[in-house]
Amino acid sequence: MSTESPQLSAAQRRDRERVGAFAPPDNLARQLREQAQGALVELLRGFQAADPQGPDLARGGTAAGRRHLHAGLVAALMRIIFLLYAESRGLLAGGPDGGAPLARLLDELEAERRRGGDLERRRGAWARVAALFRALVDGGPRDGRGGLCDPDAFPFLESAPWAGDGVLHRVLLALLVHGGAPVRYGDLEVEHLGTLYEGLIALDLELAEGESMALLPSHVVVDLEALLALPGAERLARLETAADLKLGVRHAAAVAAAGSVEDLAQALARRASPRQPGRIARGALYLQPGQIRRRAGSYYTPRDITCHVVERTLAPLLHAGGRPPAPGDVLSLAVCDPAMGSGAFLVEACRQLGAHLAAAWQRAGAAPCLAPGEPPLRRAMALVAERCLYGVDLDPLAVDLARLSLWLVVGQADLPLSFLDGKLRCGDSLVGASRAEIGAFPADACSRGGAVDAAVERRARRAMARQAAARRPAEGAAGAEAAAGAEAAAGAEAAEGAAGAEAAEGAAGAEAVEGAAGAEAAERATGAEEAERAVGVDQVALDAWMALWFWPPAGELAVAAPTPGTFARHMAAARDPADPRAALSRRIAEERRFLHWELAFPGVFDRPEPGFDAVIGNPPWVAYVGRAAQPIAPEVFNLHLRRNPAFHGYRSLHGLFVHRAASLLRPGGRLGLVVPTSVSDLDGYGPTRRAHDALCAVDHDLPSFGSDAFEGVFQPCMGLLSTRVGPASRRAAAAGAAWPLARSDLDLVSRRLLERLSALVPLPAALFGERGFQTSAEDAERIRRADVPVPPYTCPIREGTDVGELIARAPRHHVDRAAVKGRFRKDEDWKAVRLLIRQTARYPIAALSDGLPFRNSILAGFCDATWSAYALLCYLNSSPVRWWHYTRHRDAREGMPQVKIAHLRAIPAPPPGRGDLIAALDALGRELGPANAGLPVEARRHLDAVVATMLEMTEEEQRCVAAWAAATPLPRPDG
C-alpha cells in the first residue's frame, strides 16, 4: 500500500511541467557511482606504485594520515568529475580542443595505447588535468580549509607527477564509458555530483594487517591470515557476517579445509572482486566499504523530494498577501541550508526562485539588460545564487561541491567561482556562540561534577539570569527571545540534573565552596561587565568563549582553565598572541570549526528582524542512542545537553538540527527539513518536538515520503514544514504532541472507523510483556541454525519467523546456554508465557506457547480473568484487530516490520456490553489453537465476523477491512 503524500505527486507534476521531465539519470548515476568507486581504487593503486616509500604514504600508517590521503584521492577524482560536468555544459569552451579537454585527453591516451606506447611509464596526463582545474578555480574561494578548491589542502596532488598516464587512462575510461557507450554527463542532474561524492566517501582507507582479498558481492576486503586462524566452521560464519558471502557446498568445504593462505585464496578465487583483483599484500593500503557514510548520516536526496520541500517551504513567502511576488520580493529573501552537503536543496531553491524572478520581470516589464541570446532565467538564477542563498557544512569538500554545483546550475562560464564567497561557509552549524552569550562565564562548560562545582555552577547560572534580565530592555524583542531560549535550555538541563547535584552537595562541601570563593566574590560580581569592556564582540571573543566548552581537562593548560573569577582576564588575554590560553582557544576554534551565525552572515542577522526567511535541507540522520548509536565525544555531548533543548529524550543529530534551524528563522520565516518520520510521533522525540514547537507552528498536513525514498536506506522519512511565530503568538510547548502527517491511504469510512476504535479503552497492559532473550553480538556467536541439537548447542530457541498464524513452528536454532553472557531466563519463566507474538511483522501474528525459550524477536502474551489465552489468541489474529494495528501505527506500515509492546497495549478492547462474545472466541481458540495447524478459510470468516460484532462494525466497515486483508497477505515463514 502506498504511503506517498498526494501533495508530493502534485509537486512532481508541476515541476515536470515547469522544467520538463527529469532526465533518466538515477540509474546512470548509480552505475557511474560504482565505476567511480573503481576509479578511486585505480588512483590509490597508482599512488602507491608511484612512490611506495614516499612521505605521504608513510603518513598513511596512522588513522589521521589515512583519512587525509583518502580525502586527497577523493578530491582528485571529484575534480575530474566536475570538469566532465562543466565540459558537457559547454563551460570549458574556447580552447583548441573544442571545449572538451578531458574527452580529447582520453582519445590521445587511447591512441597511444593502441600504438603500443607504455602508458605506465608516462607521467604527463595528470599535470594537464591539474592545470585545467587550477585555471578554472583561480581567483575562487580560499577559505575552504581543506576543500576541493583549496590548492594547499593536498600538496601531493600538486607535486611531482604521482599518477601515471596508464592510471589516468583507466580512470577516464571508468568515468566516460559505460557499457561500451559514452557517458552523457549532460543527462545527469547537477545534484548527482552529491551521490557520486557519497559513493566515494562510503569507502574507508585501511592498512592491511595481513595478506587480504576483496570479495564479492560487496567488495569487502577480508584478512586471509585472520580467517585462516579460525576453526573451519567459523570461517564460513565470518565470511557471511563480514563480507555478505554465502558459499555453495563445494566451495564452503574448500574454505573450511584450507590449511594455508594460498589454499584459502584458491578456494575464494571465483568470488574475488574485479575492483581490487588479486591479493592485497600485508602493509598495503586498500579501500573498504565502511561506516563513514553511516557515521556522517549523509544521503543523496532525490530531486522529487527536494523539489517538493523547497516549493512548499517558499510558497507562503512568495505569495504573501495573495499576490505574485515582485522582483524585489524574490531578491530580498535569505534562504539557508545549515547542513548543505553538496548543495542539492540550494540548487533546487536557485531553480525555483530563479523561475519566480524571471516571471516577475516579465510581469513588471522590467527585465535587466541581457547579453545577446542570454536567457532571462539564467541571469535570474545567477542573481538568486549571489543574493539569496546561504549554506554551511562541516565537510570542506562538500562546501566546495556546493559552490561548484551552483556554478554549474547557473551555467555562466564568465561567472567566477568567487561569486559565492562568504555565502557558503565551512563550519559546524551547531557549535558557535551569540553576542548575547559571551558576557557571562559558561558555568555549564567547565563543570566537572561534585559538590564544589555544583555550587559554582548554580551561582554562575543565577548571575547569567540577572545579567540577561538587565540586558532585555535594551535588546528589544529579538534579544529577549534569545535570552528566553537560553533560560529554557538551562531550565531543561536543571530539571534533568539539579536533583542529583543537590543530593551530592553536603554541608561540609558547601562550607568549602564558600571559603574558597570568598576572595573572588567581588570580582565575580563584575566579571561579566569587565569581560564585555575588555574585548569587542568579534570572532576572537566568540572563539575564546566557545573554546571554554572544549578546554582540556588534563595537561599543562588544564590548571589554567578559567573560572568565574578569572573569566574577565581570560577574555582580555584572547587578543594576546603570546598568551598560551589564546593560542589554545585559536587551535580549538580551528579544529572544531566554530561557526558564529551572527558574524558569519551579518547581512542576515543585523537587519531589523534578524534571521533567515527560510531554512531548508536534509540534516544528517545520526542517533546517539539505540541499536544504531554512533559515538559522540563527552565534551560535545555536554555542550548539546546544556545548550540545546532538543538533545533530551531520544538524542540525535537531526533533532539538534531541527531546533537550530528553527532558531535561525526570523518571525514569519519558513522551515523545510527532511527528517525521519519517527520524529513526528515517537515518545522519545517529544523533547525535539517541544523544542521546535516553542518556536514554530507546523503545517497541518506534513508530507510523508515513505520507507524507500533514499537508496540503500530503509527508513521512513517526512517533510517538516513550519512557520516561525513571534513571542506573542507562541504556544505552550509542554506536551510535545505528535505532528500531523498527511494520509493518502484512508477513505472516509476507514478514517471514521480508525477514530472510533482508537477511542475505545485498550486491552489490559498486563496481557503483554517482553520476555525474549536479548541477543548481543557476542551471544549471537553462541547460537547456531540447526534443526537438531549439536553439542554444545543443545537448547532450542525460537525466533520471530518461527511464529505463524496459530502455528508455533519447531525451533530452527539452538543455543549454547552455558556460554551466553546475557540474561537467559529460567525454565519456569518461559513456561509462564501463554502466547507467542511475532515481533517482526506489521500486525499481530500469534500462536500458543509450549514453554520453549525464544529470542527478543518474539513478544509474550498472558491471560487474566476476562481474557483467556485462547480468546486473546483469536482476537489478536482477527482481521479487524490487525487492520486497526496496521492503520493506526505509522511505524507498522513503514520501515522495518515491527510490532511493539506499546502497540499491543493500545489495542482496543470491545465496548462495554460486548464482553459476552469473549466466550465465543475462547471456544474457537480451544478448537484451533492446540491443533497448531493455522487458521482455515471458514474459521477465518467466523472469527472476523465475531470480532466485527464485538467492535460494532457496520457492513461497510467490514468490507473495508476484508479488502485490506485480501491485499495484505501474511509474511512468509522465512521472513
Stockholm file with secondary structure:
# STOCKHOLM 1.0

chainA/1-975         MSTESPQLSAAQRRDRERVGAFAPPDNLARQLREQAQGALVELLRGFQAADPQGPDLARGGTAAGRRHLHAGLVAALMRIIFLLYAESRGLLAGGPDGGAPLARLLDELEAERRRGGDLERRRGAWARVAALFRALVDGGPRDGRGGLCDPDAFPFLESAPWAGDGVLHRVLLALLVHGGAPVRYGDLEVEHLGTLYEGLIALDLELAEGESMALLPSHVVVDLEALLALPGAERLARLETAADLKLGVRHAAAVAAAGSVEDLAQALARRASPRQPGRIARGALYLQPGQIRRRAGSYYTPRDITCHVVERTLAPLLHAGGRPPAPGDVLSLAVCDPAMGSGAFLVEACRQLGAHLAAAWQRAGAAPCLAPGEPPLRRAMALVAERCLYGVDLDPLAVDLARLSLWLVVGQADLPLSFLDGKLRCGDSLVGASRAEIGAFPADACSRGGAVDAAVERRARRAMARQAAARRPAEGAAGAEAAAGAEAAAGAEAAEGAAGAEAAEGAAGAEAVEGAAGAEAAERATGAEEAERAVGVDQVALDAWMALWFWPPAGELAVAAPTPGTFARHMAAARDPADPRAALSRRIAEERRFLHWELAFPGVFDRPEPGFDAVIGNPPWVAYVGRAAQPIAPEVFNLHLRRNPAFHGYRSLHGLFVHRAASLLRPGGRLGLVVPTSVSDLDGYGPTRRAHDALCAVDHDLPSFGSDAFEGVFQPCMGLLSTRVGPASRRAAAAGAAWPLARSDLDLVSRRLLERLSALVPLPAALFGERGFQTSAEDAERIRRADVPVPPYTCPIREGTDVGELIARAPRHHVDRAAVKGRFRKDEDWKAVRLLIRQTARYPIAALSDGLPFRNSILAGFCDATWSAYALLCYLNSSPVRWWHYTRHRDAREGMPQVKIAHLRAIPAPPPGRGDLIAALDALGRELGPANAGLPVEARRHLDAVVATMLEMTEEEQRCVAAWAAATPLPRPDG
#=GR chainA/1-975 SS CCCCCHHHHHHHHHHHHHHCSCCSHHHHHHHHHHHHHHHHHHHHHHHHHHCTTCHHHHHTTSHHHHHHHHHHHHHHHHHHHHHHHHHHTTTTTTSTTTTCHHHHHHHHHHHHHHTTCCTTTCCCHHHHHHHHHHHHHTTSCCCCSSCTTCTTSCHHHHSSCCSCHHHHHHHHHHHHEETTEECCGGGSCTTHHHHHHHHHHTEEEEECSSCEEEETTTTEEEEHHHHHTSCHHHHHHHHHHHHCCCCCHHHHHHHHHCCSHHHHHHHTGGGBCSSSCSEECTTCEEEEECSHHHHHTCCCCCHHHHHHHHHHHHHHHHTGGGSCCCHHHHHTCCEEETTCTTTHHHHHHHHHHHHHHHHHHHHHTCCCCCCTTCCHHHHHHHHHHHHTEEEEESCHHHHHHHHHHHHHHHTCTTSCGGGGTTTEEESBTTSCCCTTTTTSCCHHHHCCCHHHHHHHHHHHHHHHHHHHHHHHHHHHHHHHHHHHHHHHHHHHHHHHHHHHHHHHCCHHHHHHHHHHHGGGHHHHHHHHHHHHHHSCSSHHHHHHHHHGGGCCSSSTTGGGCCCTTTHHHHHHHTTCTTCHHHHHHHHHHHHHTBCCHHHHSHHHHSSSSCSEEEEEECCCCCBSSSTTCCCCCHHHHHHHHHHCTTSSSSCBHHHHHHHHHHHTEEEEEEEEEEEEGGGGTCGGGHHHHHHHHTTEEECSSBCEEESCSBTTBCCCEEEEEEEECCGGGCCCCSSCCCCCBCCSSCCHHHHHHHHHHHTSCBCCGGGEECCSBCCCHHHHTTEEECSSCBTTBCEEEBCGGGEETTEECCCCEEECTTTCCSCCCCHHHHHTCCEEEESSSSSCCEEECCSCCBBTTEEEECCCSSCCHHHHHHHHHSHHHHHHHHHHCHHHHSSSCCCCHHHHTTCBCCCTTCGGGHHHHHHHHHHHTTTTSCCCHHHHHHHHHHHHHHTTCCHHHHHHHHHHHHHSCCCCTTC
#=GC SS_cons         CCCCCHHHHHHHHHHHHHHCSCCSHHHHHHHHHHHHHHHHHHHHHHHHHHCTTCHHHHHTTSHHHHHHHHHHHHHHHHHHHHHHHHHHTTTTTTSTTTTCHHHHHHHHHHHHHHTTCCTTTCCCHHHHHHHHHHHHHTTSCCCCSSCTTCTTSCHHHHSSCCSCHHHHHHHHHHHHEETTEECCGGGSCTTHHHHHHHHHHTEEEEECSSCEEEETTTTEEEEHHHHHTSCHHHHHHHHHHHHCCCCCHHHHHHHHHCCSHHHHHHHTGGGBCSSSCSEECTTCEEEEECSHHHHHTCCCCCHHHHHHHHHHHHHHHHTGGGSCCCHHHHHTCCEEETTCTTTHHHHHHHHHHHHHHHHHHHHHTCCCCCCTTCCHHHHHHHHHHHHTEEEEESCHHHHHHHHHHHHHHHTCTTSCGGGGTTTEEESBTTSCCCTTTTTSCCHHHHCCCHHHHHHHHHHHHHHHHHHHHHHHHHHHHHHHHHHHHHHHHHHHHHHHHHHHHHHHCCHHHHHHHHHHHGGGHHHHHHHHHHHHHHSCSSHHHHHHHHHGGGCCSSSTTGGGCCCTTTHHHHHHHTTCTTCHHHHHHHHHHHHHTBCCHHHHSHHHHSSSSCSEEEEEECCCCCBSSSTTCCCCCHHHHHHHHHHCTTSSSSCBHHHHHHHHHHHTEEEEEEEEEEEEGGGGTCGGGHHHHHHHHTTEEECSSBCEEESCSBTTBCCCEEEEEEEECCGGGCCCCSSCCCCCBCCSSCCHHHHHHHHHHHTSCBCCGGGEECCSBCCCHHHHTTEEECSSCBTTBCEEEBCGGGEETTEECCCCEEECTTTCCSCCCCHHHHHTCCEEEESSSSSCCEEECCSCCBBTTEEEECCCSSCCHHHHHHHHHSHHHHHHHHHHCHHHHSSSCCCCHHHHTTCBCCCTTCGGGHHHHHHHHHHHTTTTSCCCHHHHHHHHHHHHHHTTCCHHHHHHHHHHHHHSCCCCTTC
//
